[in-house]
Amino acid sequence: MFRKWGTTAGTSHIGFLRNYCIRTHTAKNKTNDHGKRKALGQPTPETHPHLLNPDEVTPLITKTEYQNRRCQLIESIMKKAIKSSEYQKNHLVIVPGASKQYMSDKIPYFFRQNTEFLYLTGCQEPDCCLVITVDESSSEPCSILFTRDKDEHAELWDGPRTHPEDVTPFFGIDRGLPMTEFEGYLRSYGRAFRDINLWYDFVSPFQKNIHSSICNLMSDLSNKKWENPRSLIHKLRLYKSPAEITLMQKASDITAAAFVETISCSRPNIAENQLFAKIDYECRMRGAEFLAYPPVVAGGNRANIIHYINNNQLVEDEEMVLMDAGCEYHGYASDVTRTWPINGKFTSQQREIYEVVYCVQEELIELCHKCPTLDALFESMCYLLGKRLQEIGLISTQPSNSYLMKAAYQLCPHHVSHYLGMDIHDTPSITRNIKIEPGMVITIEPGVYISNNNKSLPKEYHGIGIRIEDDVLITVNGPVVLSRKCPKHPDDIEKIASENQP
Ligand SMILES: [Mn+2]
């Protein structure tokens, strides 16, 4: 049993804490009646051999990779600490997991883990918390995963939980402790080390209890020094490892194949919701867990509402449909947009605008060879779109570049790129002002939107909204389009969209 906190008479706090952090976990794996390792709160290689190889915590991501991520975080924390004038010896990093969210009484939403916590642990359960300490009491950092307490009744309803004794063998984390000891642990830590640099995201607290324990600790400390570890974690997440790239390639492959199936079931008067169901089904049938975000399935003029997700209208003959959808595959997202004619044939105006967007998108992918910033890509998009729209007479032939770019921006009011990874808008604390580098994955998504209310363009173009979006991995040899299997040339699009017309 764990010793109770707060009753440490005769023991120095430092020695006491050291006992909690020794890397000698000897608890044997529990076995069930069949001699197999017992179930944890998430898939294991023993219970889910179709998903996990030995030593993987989540598909393709090994224990060692998770350990490296935690080491890299500590390294970047120490680097930052050394640079700062008030160098601190003791660092306490706290990254909580997410809690379950409810839509109504006892009815949960699908659980979504806090991405930073998942990235550092691979733990998929709610209400857990990662603590990493670097302090005078030990030469090495120590990581602790607090997991939910044993609760036979709750486990009867919700399935097994990962108990503290399973933490080290499964996750490769130094120690496992029950969540009921969290508050006491922090109090003892605060008594042992008065000078602590706390690394915790006060801006978005994930668990109420943990947050209030941390606030209590802060009020007890003599020096109140804290920093948000979020941007340091984002800097690590920005560069994808080989395993992450494999997962993202697979996510893109699944999404591409699902798009082909979805485009090929097109016919006039199909419901947007049916196209939603089709892409969702085709993604899951290929092994994806679910769609990574609520998809946009927008017929006709609705494509001009950038975040249209009602998906409750019919797509009429001679209209196009814009679909922005992507699957999540073992924690990694894809994000693809295609726009196609629902009856299998573009009208001449639709094709004219489609070709503009298509050419600009291809040119922007080429530009990735020069490793520009995402903001520079956006400027290039405005310039290239402006030029091409001028060529077809939709933007007047004024000589100034700034006029041209402004006019293009009015027809494409969103950015052309974001980072992609475990989150759709991945690592949002990273500015779009840094040059892209090998290992990063970004989207390239130019569009042209001419709504029915557009007063400056001819009526024949009204109701046309087109976006083409691909996922692009940056490598030393240039950009690799992960979603390359998803057709986008207008001839290919027409061919697939015509396959099953009535
Ligand atoms: Mn996107």
Boltz pocket constraint, residues with backbone or C-beta under 6 A from the ligand:
constraints:
  - pocket:
      binder: B
      contacts: [[A, 335], [A, 418], [A, 443], [A, 445], [A, 469]]
      max_distance: 6.0
